[in-house]
Amino acid sequence: MSFDIQVRKIVTQRLESLQQAGVTHLPVLPLPSRLGTSGAKDRPAADQPDADRPIADRLTVGQPTADQLVGGRAGVDRAAADRAAARLAAPIGPKSVASAQGVAMVVRPRVSPHEGMTVQLPQGEVGAPARGSVQPNAQSPAPSVSLAKDDPRVLALGELARRVADCTRCAELVGYRTQTVFGVGNPYARLVFVGEAPGEDEDRQGEPFVGAAGQLLNRILAACGLRREEVYIMNILRCRPPGNRTPSPEEAENCREFLEGQLEIIRPEFICCLGACAAQNLLETRSPIGKLRGKVHKYRGAKVVCTYHPAYLLRNPAAKKDCWQDMQLLMAEMGIQLSER
């Protein structure tokens, strides 16, 4: 039996089971834009580390709830809907992302980018922390805690991310974006980086600073003894402006609620603004970046250091020296000793 016939048979059986439970429609999510489709011969062994496996093999068919399936309609056997939802969630292989007879399968990764991640806690803390800590130069490694899906900050950030995904305040950005780009990193981070807006790579992947500028930011973090997972990274805007233009004041104002919301949830001790757009919007000033850098500012109790955007450094390598001076200032404020270079 060919693969297409097998898929059609599985889909048909599952749709029939849903119809028997009184379900007449399914919520369909858009498929990831860069999701690959590998066959069984390309599938990794079961003991292969998850991070090394193709993304298609790491995704499973999402399990909708009974509420999603029945849509709140009365007269539907909810227990049967729950059983149908469980059957629908059974994995059927990476090629199931393709549609069969016009029916798109619901495939999605982990709901929250923060769920299940590991954070570093201050020395002596072994439970769920009140505040996280980055300690790259500690004498002994801090204990690690894996954030559960019911962690309060994970829940709060997840709810805010859903609101961002539904936002339609900026008509031009909504029509241009592939997806919103919320933020990524440690919800208990001491240090938050704020950039300008998503670019093409970020818009496609849904994560900030993943292109060339993001690779440079990773190198800057490494030079400071930090890892990307230890900090939190986000932007002034959560949608890509057309042609990667500078965000307008109106767009920044529309998105400020989400900027402030993320910072309120994370409650960082330190913020690093990358570029003039980030610095001017966060600090609500018109001063140029050249006058803002080299100093420690304040934002609602957090210490703020401003420096050049990594994209600017790629175009003007001579400015890397100034950026490094800014990072030295920031690390000194954080109590992190940097090696001479």
VMD Tcl script that draws the C-alpha trace (Angstrom):
set ca {
  {0.00 0.00 0.00}
  {1.46 3.41 -0.98}
  {2.18 6.06 1.63}
  {-0.52 8.45 0.31}
  {-3.16 5.72 0.58}
  {-2.05 4.95 4.14}
  {-2.34 8.61 5.14}
  {-5.79 8.95 3.56}
  {-6.94 5.82 5.36}
  {-5.70 7.06 8.75}
  {-7.23 10.51 8.26}
  {-10.54 9.04 7.15}
  {-10.71 6.72 10.16}
  {-10.00 9.53 12.57}
  {-12.47 11.89 11.00}
  {-15.13 9.19 11.18}
  {-14.46 8.70 14.88}
  {-14.85 12.44 15.44}
  {-18.10 12.52 13.50}
  {-19.45 9.69 15.66}
  {-18.69 11.85 18.68}
  {-20.74 14.71 17.22}
  {-17.80 16.81 16.04}
  {-18.36 18.62 12.77}
  {-15.22 20.72 12.45}
  {-11.60 20.83 13.60}
  {-9.38 23.77 14.52}
  {-6.57 23.86 11.96}
  {-3.29 25.59 12.70}
  {-0.87 26.81 10.00}
  {2.01 24.48 9.43}
  {5.55 25.63 10.31}
  {7.01 27.29 7.25}
  {10.34 25.48 7.44}
  {9.07 22.05 8.44}
  {10.81 19.28 6.54}
  {9.36 15.91 5.53}
  {11.67 12.97 5.88}
  {10.74 9.38 5.14}
  {11.19 6.33 7.35}
  {14.59 5.59 5.86}
  {15.75 9.04 7.01}
  {14.24 8.73 10.48}
  {16.84 8.74 13.29}
  {17.22 5.93 15.76}
  {15.07 6.10 18.90}
  {18.10 6.71 21.08}
  {19.38 9.62 19.00}
  {19.45 12.89 21.06}
  {16.35 14.98 20.38}
  {18.37 18.07 19.53}
  {20.10 16.16 16.70}
  {16.91 14.88 15.12}
  {15.21 16.60 12.16}
  {12.51 19.01 13.31}
  {9.83 17.02 11.50}
  {10.63 13.98 13.65}
  {10.49 16.02 16.84}
  {6.96 17.27 16.24}
  {3.86 15.34 17.19}
  {0.25 15.80 16.23}
  {-1.18 18.30 18.70}
  {-4.02 17.13 20.95}
  {-6.99 19.54 20.90}
  {-9.22 19.66 23.96}
  {-12.87 18.67 24.01}
  {-13.78 22.36 24.28}
  {-11.87 23.08 21.06}
  {-13.47 20.17 19.26}
  {-17.09 20.73 20.22}
  {-16.87 24.52 20.05}
  {-19.13 24.91 23.10}
  {-22.13 23.30 21.37}
  {-24.73 21.55 23.50}
  {-25.88 17.98 22.93}
  {-22.42 16.61 22.15}
  {-21.03 13.58 24.02}
  {-18.03 15.27 25.68}
  {-16.50 12.01 26.89}
  {-16.59 10.70 23.35}
  {-15.05 13.95 22.13}
  {-12.23 13.55 24.65}
  {-11.56 10.01 23.42}
  {-11.63 11.20 19.82}
  {-9.18 13.97 20.64}
  {-6.81 11.44 22.21}
  {-7.01 9.21 19.14}
  {-6.36 12.20 16.90}
  {-3.20 12.97 18.87}
  {-1.57 9.60 18.16}
  {1.64 10.06 16.13}
  {1.46 8.90 12.52}
  {4.95 9.80 11.36}
  {6.71 12.89 10.06}
  {5.12 12.76 6.61}
  {1.70 13.27 8.16}
  {2.23 17.02 7.85}
  {1.09 16.73 4.25}
  {-2.62 17.14 3.57}
  {-4.70 14.17 2.46}
  {-7.94 14.59 0.49}
  {-7.86 18.30 1.31}
  {-7.71 17.77 5.11}
  {-4.79 19.50 6.85}
  {-3.38 17.72 9.89}
  {-2.96 19.76 13.08}
  {0.79 19.77 13.80}
  {2.41 22.01 16.34}
  {5.52 22.15 18.54}
  {5.64 22.88 22.27}
  {3.04 25.52 23.20}
  {5.47 27.77 25.09}
  {9.13 28.36 24.18}
  {9.82 28.53 27.92}
  {8.16 25.24 28.97}
  {10.63 22.53 29.90}
  {13.69 24.78 29.71}
  {16.40 24.72 32.37}
  {17.34 27.81 34.36}
  {20.29 28.51 36.63}
  {19.39 29.50 40.20}
  {21.42 31.40 42.77}
  {23.51 29.31 45.13}
  {21.44 27.68 47.84}
  {18.10 27.80 45.99}
  {16.69 24.43 45.04}
  {13.01 25.16 44.59}
  {11.06 27.29 42.14}
  {12.87 30.64 42.28}
  {11.52 34.07 43.07}
  {14.20 35.43 40.72}
  {16.74 33.75 38.47}
  {20.43 34.45 38.36}
  {23.17 34.36 35.76}
  {26.39 33.22 37.40}
  {28.90 32.31 34.69}
  {31.89 32.89 36.99}
  {30.57 31.20 40.15}
  {33.04 28.97 41.99}
  {30.65 26.05 41.70}
  {27.78 25.61 39.26}
  {24.37 26.69 40.48}
  {21.66 24.01 40.67}
  {19.37 23.77 37.66}
  {15.59 23.75 37.68}
  {13.48 22.68 34.72}
  {10.54 25.03 34.28}
  {7.21 23.22 34.29}
  {4.30 24.23 32.10}
  {2.48 25.53 35.19}
  {5.35 27.80 36.26}
  {3.77 31.21 36.89}
  {6.10 33.12 34.59}
  {5.77 30.52 31.84}
  {1.98 30.80 32.09}
  {2.04 34.60 32.15}
  {4.40 34.86 29.17}
  {2.39 32.24 27.27}
  {-0.84 34.18 27.78}
  {0.82 37.43 26.70}
  {2.29 35.69 23.63}
  {-1.22 34.55 22.64}
  {-2.44 38.13 22.89}
  {0.48 39.27 20.72}
  {-0.35 36.64 18.10}
  {-3.93 37.96 17.92}
  {-2.91 41.64 17.75}
  {-4.13 43.59 14.69}
  {-3.35 47.14 15.81}
  {-0.90 47.87 12.97}
  {-2.70 47.04 9.72}
  {0.44 47.24 7.55}
  {2.44 44.95 9.82}
  {-0.37 42.43 10.16}
  {-0.65 42.16 6.38}
  {3.10 41.79 5.96}
  {4.14 39.46 8.77}
  {4.48 35.69 8.54}
  {4.08 35.38 12.30}
  {4.65 37.42 15.44}
  {8.05 37.23 17.16}
  {7.47 37.37 20.91}
  {10.73 36.69 22.76}
  {12.97 33.87 23.88}
  {15.14 32.93 26.82}
  {15.08 32.54 30.58}
  {11.91 33.94 32.22}
  {13.98 34.40 35.40}
  {16.88 36.16 33.68}
  {18.74 38.96 35.44}
  {19.56 40.46 32.02}
  {17.19 41.24 29.14}
  {18.32 42.36 25.68}
  {15.93 44.60 23.74}
  {16.40 45.08 20.00}
  {14.48 46.94 17.31}
  {12.20 44.61 15.33}
  {12.21 41.18 13.66}
  {13.99 40.77 10.33}
  {13.38 38.28 7.56}
  {14.94 35.32 9.37}
  {13.16 36.16 12.61}
  {9.81 36.56 10.85}
  {10.25 33.14 9.26}
  {11.43 31.30 12.38}
  {9.43 33.16 15.03}
  {12.47 33.86 17.24}
  {14.38 37.12 17.73}
  {18.02 37.52 16.66}
  {18.52 34.33 14.64}
  {20.10 35.85 11.53}
  {23.59 37.28 11.03}
  {23.04 39.92 13.72}
  {21.87 37.19 16.07}
  {25.04 35.19 15.47}
  {27.09 38.25 16.38}
  {25.00 38.73 19.52}
  {25.73 35.12 20.47}
  {29.46 35.84 20.13}
  {29.11 38.95 22.28}
  {27.35 36.89 24.94}
  {30.07 34.24 24.81}
  {32.75 36.90 25.24}
  {30.92 37.96 28.41}
  {30.80 34.40 29.71}
  {27.05 34.15 29.07}
  {24.89 31.77 27.08}
  {21.79 32.69 25.10}
  {19.69 30.45 27.36}
  {20.69 32.45 30.44}
  {19.33 35.80 29.23}
  {16.06 36.93 27.67}
  {15.92 38.48 24.19}
  {13.10 40.48 22.61}
  {12.37 43.54 20.46}
  {10.50 46.82 20.56}
  {8.18 45.42 17.84}
  {6.87 41.87 17.56}
  {6.12 42.07 13.82}
  {8.52 42.60 10.94}
  {8.21 46.03 9.27}
  {8.16 45.97 5.45}
  {11.68 46.06 4.05}
  {13.10 45.96 7.60}
  {12.46 49.70 7.92}
  {12.71 51.47 11.27}
  {9.51 51.13 13.34}
  {7.29 54.19 13.30}
  {6.43 55.94 16.59}
  {2.83 54.77 16.22}
  {3.91 51.13 15.78}
  {6.21 51.33 18.79}
  {3.42 52.82 20.88}
  {0.98 50.11 19.77}
  {3.47 47.46 20.85}
  {4.60 49.13 24.09}
  {1.95 47.33 26.14}
  {3.58 44.03 25.23}
  {7.10 45.37 25.83}
  {6.16 46.54 29.30}
  {4.21 43.35 29.95}
  {7.19 41.10 29.22}
  {9.50 43.19 31.38}
  {6.95 43.23 34.20}
  {6.73 39.42 34.15}
  {10.50 38.82 33.92}
  {11.45 41.68 36.30}
  {15.10 41.86 35.17}
  {17.76 43.63 37.17}
  {19.53 44.75 33.99}
  {18.45 45.69 30.46}
  {20.72 46.13 27.45}
  {19.23 48.22 24.63}
  {20.64 47.30 21.24}
  {20.55 50.31 18.95}
  {18.97 53.75 18.94}
  {15.42 52.53 18.29}
  {15.42 50.26 21.34}
  {17.12 52.79 23.61}
  {14.99 55.77 22.60}
  {11.71 53.87 22.87}
  {12.44 52.15 26.17}
  {13.87 55.26 27.85}
  {11.41 57.59 26.07}
  {14.09 59.97 24.86}
  {15.25 61.48 21.57}
  {18.93 61.46 22.47}
  {21.13 59.71 19.87}
  {22.71 56.38 20.72}
  {26.15 58.01 20.82}
  {25.07 60.06 23.84}
  {23.11 57.25 25.51}
  {25.87 54.65 25.49}
  {28.65 54.63 28.07}
  {26.21 55.43 30.90}
  {23.90 53.54 33.24}
  {20.25 54.57 32.93}
  {17.18 53.49 34.90}
  {13.93 51.87 33.84}
  {11.48 51.07 36.64}
  {14.23 49.98 38.99}
  {16.30 48.11 36.40}
  {19.73 49.35 35.33}
  {19.91 50.04 31.59}
  {23.01 50.08 29.38}
  {22.72 51.10 25.72}
  {25.01 50.04 22.90}
  {25.05 49.63 19.13}
  {22.81 47.10 17.40}
  {24.68 44.02 16.11}
  {23.43 44.76 12.59}
  {25.16 48.15 12.80}
  {28.35 46.47 13.99}
  {28.28 44.20 10.94}
  {28.22 47.27 8.71}
  {30.69 49.25 10.85}
  {33.22 46.85 12.42}
  {35.18 49.75 13.93}
  {32.29 50.31 16.37}
  {32.84 46.90 17.95}
  {35.42 48.45 20.26}
  {32.79 50.85 21.64}
  {30.31 48.01 21.99}
  {32.83 45.99 23.99}
  {33.36 48.95 26.32}
  {29.59 49.07 26.87}
  {29.49 45.35 27.64}
  {32.35 45.76 30.11}
  {30.33 48.47 31.86}
  {27.26 46.23 31.94}
  {29.15 43.21 33.27}
  {30.79 45.35 35.95}
  {27.35 46.50 37.09}
  {26.23 42.85 37.19}
  {29.26 41.85 39.23}
  {30.69 39.65 36.47}
  {34.45 39.85 36.03}
  {35.63 39.69 32.42}
  {39.00 38.45 31.31}
  {41.35 40.96 29.73}
  {41.23 41.01 25.93}
}
mol new
graphics top color blue
foreach p $ca { graphics top sphere $p radius 0.5 }
foreach p [lrange $ca 0 end-1] q [lrange $ca 1 end] { graphics top cylinder $p $q radius 0.2 }
display resetview
